Structure formats: C-alpha cells, structure tokens
Amino acid sequence: MGVTYLANATWKDVEVLPSGEVVVLLPTGAYEQHGPHLPIETDTYLVSTVCARAAACAAKRDAGLDVLILPTVPIGRSPHHLDFPGSLSLRATTYTEVIEGICESLYPHGFRRVLIVNGHGGNIDSLRTAARNLRDRSDCLVGVVSYWQAAGEAIDRLRRSPLGGICHAGELETSCMLYLNEKAVRRELIENGIPKCVSPRLVLDLVGAGSSINHNVRDYSESGVLGDPTVADAEHGRQFMDAIVSEVADLIMDFSQWELTNLVEGKDTI
C-alpha cells in the first residue's frame, strides 16, 4: 500500500492497513521564533517535509513497506523561546500526555510500531519520557529520533560553519528553508548569531553540543538566532535535505523490522 496520510484517509482506509507491520510516523515540530529572518513555523514545516519525503523514499526503496503518516504535532516545548513574541509552548506534562494519547489511540486497532520524528530540540526530553511511559504500559514499540540526529554525520560533512553554526535559525535551517520555501526567508535580515560564550564547554550546536544548562535563548542572543545563517543558500539546503531524507528513509526501513522481541540477535523473548 505504500504511504498513507491519516489526514486524507477514511476509517475504512485505515482499517485495511496491515497494522501489525505498518510503520506509523509521528512528526513533532514547534511554533516559535526563528530570529528575524525565518518564519515561526520553521520547525513544523521542515519536519513535515522530511517525513513526507523520507516515507516516499523508503516506500520506493522497499515496495513491501507500509507507512502511515500522522498529522504533525505543531506546538511543542518551547519555554526557552517565550521571551520572543509569537512563540508558543505547552507545559511538559501536557505535551507528554498529548504524545502518549496519540500513540495510545492507535493501540486498540493493532498498530504497534511508532517512530516519532522530531524537528525541535526542546521536545526531546518530553518525547523520551512519553516513549518510556508507553513502554511501561504496553508492548508498543516507540522510537524517538530528531532528523538531525539521524543524519548527523552527513550534516557534519556538508556544513560550512564552525562549531556553533548549526543550532537554531542557523546554517542548516536557513539553507533548508531557502531551498524549500525561499519566499518565507527575509534575506535582508540574515546575520551571524554564533554567541561568544565565556567557556569552550558552552557550545550550542545540533551535531556537536557542549554542556547542557537551563538556558533561555535570550541568555545567549538578542536576535533569537543561535548559529550562522550567513553561509546558507538554496543549493546547500538541497544537499542537506537530500542527505536527511535518505538517512531518515533508511531508518524507517530498518525500524520496520524491529520487534521488542528481536532487539538482540538470537534473543526471541523479553
């Protein structure tokens, strides 16, 4: 059956899916400031695109694969952005319960394999908590991966900016938005936003992070940018996006074969 979008399906369409084999993709994004040059929907827009393209790529590579794409959860955990107007955030308990509720809605109809593909760093802790809680209550396999984590090595090879250049509204996101939705980017407002931190251990970078502290974005940046968008361009964004889509597609295919009973070679019980 290939790729099914829940948004366009009827309940009859969902009923005939081989639910025990389907990979359910749940994209998670955010609505938060992305500096003066990128739109507030950037995280949600990018992760939705990644999931759509990666699912299509995976289904093309594996004709027997079935993927059900759920609607992107557009608002996440963004309290560290609330100093900037327009940013939205849910409480940690609320967000965790939303993710758990979505996954638990699938369970009575036989779906047992959910891959959460995340597009916002602030969501990670709550997503992992939700996945842990779901395992405590069921035999549903729930994976959590941020798309830059899945494609970390490829992103690092392609990057132009130094450490700190790929974090928030920096090289990666700006390049991808220039490739996918150039009209949404305010080019004239692009400025380098790598903070000059007091310690080399304070590194904000998606593929090379340093020590974690309980910061707000305003503690590091007046513009809301953490990274270097000045090196971004559309062709670079295409290269980033192609690499990310390919890696996430490979993950989807691999994930489709995992069971809670086969995570270790030669082991058939838990």
C-alpha positions in Angstrom: 0.0 0.0 0.0 3.0 2.3 0.4 2.4 5.6 2.1 -0.9 6.6 3.7 -1.6 10.0 5.1 -4.1 9.8 8.0 -5.3 13.3 7.2 -6.6 12.1 3.8 -7.7 8.7 4.8 -11.1 7.4 5.8 -11.5 4.9 8.7 -12.1 2.2 6.1 -8.7 3.1 4.5 -7.0 2.7 7.9 -8.9 -0.5 8.8 -7.4 -2.4 5.9 -3.8 -1.5 6.6 -1.7 -4.4 7.9 -1.5 -2.6 11.3 1.0 -5.1 12.9 3.5 -4.3 10.1 2.9 -0.6 9.5 5.5 2.0 10.5 3.5 4.9 12.0 5.3 8.2 11.6 4.5 10.9 14.1 6.3 14.2 13.1 6.7 16.7 16.0 7.5 20.4 15.5 7.2 23.7 17.2 5.8 27.2 16.7 8.5 29.5 18.0 10.6 32.5 17.0 13.4 31.8 14.5 15.2 35.1 14.5 14.2 38.0 12.3 14.7 36.1 9.1 12.8 32.8 9.4 9.1 32.1 10.0 7.7 30.9 13.3 6.5 27.6 11.7 10.1 26.7 10.6 10.4 23.6 12.8 7.0 22.2 11.9 7.4 23.0 8.2 10.8 21.2 8.0 9.9 18.1 9.9 6.7 17.7 8.0 8.7 17.9 4.7 11.3 15.5 6.0 8.7 12.9 6.9 6.8 13.2 3.7 9.9 12.8 1.5 11.5 10.2 3.6 8.4 8.0 3.7 8.1 8.2 -0.1 11.8 7.4 -0.5 11.5 4.4 1.9 8.5 3.1 0.1 10.2 3.4 -3.3 13.3 1.5 -2.0 11.1 -1.2 -0.3 8.0 -2.0 -2.3 6.6 -4.1 0.6 6.8 -1.3 3.2 3.7 0.4 4.6 3.9 3.8 6.3 1.1 5.7 8.0 2.0 9.4 8.4 0.1 11.1 11.2 -0.5 14.9 11.2 2.4 16.8 12.6 2.1 17.9 16.2 2.7 21.6 15.5 3.3 23.0 19.0 5.8 21.6 21.4 8.1 22.5 24.3 9.4 26.0 23.7 9.5 27.8 27.1 13.1 29.0 26.3 11.8 31.0 23.4 8.9 32.8 25.2 10.9 36.0 25.6 10.2 36.5 21.9 6.7 37.4 20.7 4.8 34.8 18.8 6.4 31.8 20.4 4.1 29.1 21.7 4.7 26.4 24.3 3.0 23.6 26.1 3.7 22.5 29.7 5.9 19.4 29.9 3.2 17.3 31.4 0.6 18.5 28.8 2.9 17.8 25.9 3.9 14.4 27.2 0.3 13.4 27.7 -0.6 14.6 24.2 2.1 12.4 22.6 1.0 9.4 24.8 -2.6 10.0 23.9 -1.9 10.0 20.2 0.0 6.8 20.4 -2.5 5.1 22.7 -5.3 5.9 20.2 -3.6 3.6 17.7 -3.1 0.7 20.0 -6.7 -0.8 20.0 -6.5 -1.0 16.2 -3.4 -3.1 16.2 -0.7 -0.6 15.5 2.4 -1.5 17.4 5.3 0.4 15.8 5.5 4.2 16.1 8.5 6.3 15.0 8.4 9.8 16.3 10.5 12.0 14.0 11.3 15.2 15.9 12.0 18.7 14.5 12.6 20.7 17.6 15.3 20.2 20.3 13.1 21.4 23.1 10.8 18.4 22.6 13.4 15.7 23.1 13.1 15.2 26.9 9.3 15.1 26.9 9.2 12.7 23.9 11.6 10.3 25.6 9.5 10.4 28.7 6.4 9.7 26.7 8.1 6.8 25.0 9.2 5.4 28.3 5.7 5.7 29.8 4.2 4.0 26.8 6.6 1.0 27.2 5.7 0.8 30.9 2.0 0.3 29.9 2.2 -1.7 26.7 4.1 -3.7 24.2 4.1 -0.9 21.6 7.5 -0.1 20.1 8.0 3.6 20.1 11.2 5.2 18.7 12.2 8.8 19.1 14.7 10.4 16.7 15.4 14.0 15.7 16.1 14.3 12.0 19.5 15.9 12.5 20.4 13.1 14.8 19.6 10.5 12.1 21.7 12.4 9.6 24.3 13.8 11.9 27.4 12.5 10.1 26.1 13.7 6.7 25.2 17.1 8.1 28.7 17.5 9.6 30.3 16.6 6.3 28.2 19.2 4.4 28.5 22.0 6.9 30.4 25.3 6.1 30.1 26.9 9.5 32.3 26.2 12.5 31.0 24.6 15.7 28.1 26.6 16.9 26.9 27.5 13.4 24.1 24.8 13.3 21.7 25.3 16.2 18.7 27.5 15.8 17.9 29.5 12.7 21.5 28.9 11.7 23.1 27.3 8.7 21.1 24.2 8.5 17.5 25.5 8.9 18.1 28.6 6.8 19.6 26.7 4.0 16.7 24.2 4.0 14.2 27.0 4.1 15.9 28.8 1.2 15.6 25.5 -0.8 12.1 24.6 0.1 10.3 28.0 0.7 12.6 30.8 -0.3 9.8 33.4 -0.2 9.4 32.8 3.5 13.0 33.9 4.2 13.8 37.5 4.9 17.2 37.6 3.4 18.0 41.2 4.2 17.7 40.4 8.0 20.2 37.5 8.0 23.1 37.9 10.4 25.6 35.7 12.1 24.3 34.7 15.5 27.0 32.4 16.9 27.4 33.6 20.6 30.8 34.3 22.0 30.5 32.2 25.1 32.6 32.5 28.3 33.6 28.9 28.2 34.6 26.5 25.4 32.3 24.0 27.1 29.2 26.1 26.3 28.6 25.0 22.7 25.2 25.2 21.2 25.2 23.0 18.1 22.9 20.3 16.9 25.7 18.0 15.8 28.4 19.0 18.3 26.7 20.2 21.5 28.6 21.0 24.7 27.5 21.1 28.3 23.7 21.5 28.8 22.4 24.2 31.1 18.9 25.5 31.8 19.2 28.5 29.5 16.7 30.7 27.7 17.6 31.8 24.2 17.7 35.4 25.4 20.6 34.5 27.7 22.7 33.9 24.5 21.1 36.0 21.8 19.1 39.2 21.4 18.0 38.3 17.9 16.9 34.8 18.7 19.5 33.3 16.3 21.9 30.7 17.5 24.2 29.8 14.6 25.4 31.2 11.3 22.8 31.7 8.6 25.1 33.9 6.5 26.7 30.8 4.9 23.3 29.4 3.9 22.0 29.1 0.3 19.3 27.1 -1.6 21.7 24.6 -3.2 23.3 23.9 0.2 19.8 23.4 1.5 19.1 20.9 -1.2 22.2 18.9 -0.3 21.2 19.0 3.4 17.7 17.9 2.7 18.7 15.1 0.3 21.0 13.7 2.9 18.5 14.0 5.7 15.7 12.4 3.7 18.0 9.5 2.7 19.1 8.8 6.2 15.6 9.0 7.7 14.3 6.7 4.9 16.9 4.2 5.8 15.9 4.4 9.4 12.2 3.9 8.6 13.1 0.7 6.6 15.3 -0.6 9.4 12.7 0.3 12.1 10.1 -1.7 10.2 11.9 -4.8 11.0 12.3 -4.2 14.8 10.3 -6.0 17.4 10.6 -5.8 21.2 11.4 -9.5 21.0 14.3 -9.2 18.4 16.3 -6.2 19.5 19.2 -8.5 20.4 20.5 -11.1 17.9 19.5 -14.6 18.8 17.0 -13.5 21.5 13.4 -14.3 21.0 11.9 -13.4 24.4 11.9 -10.4 26.7 
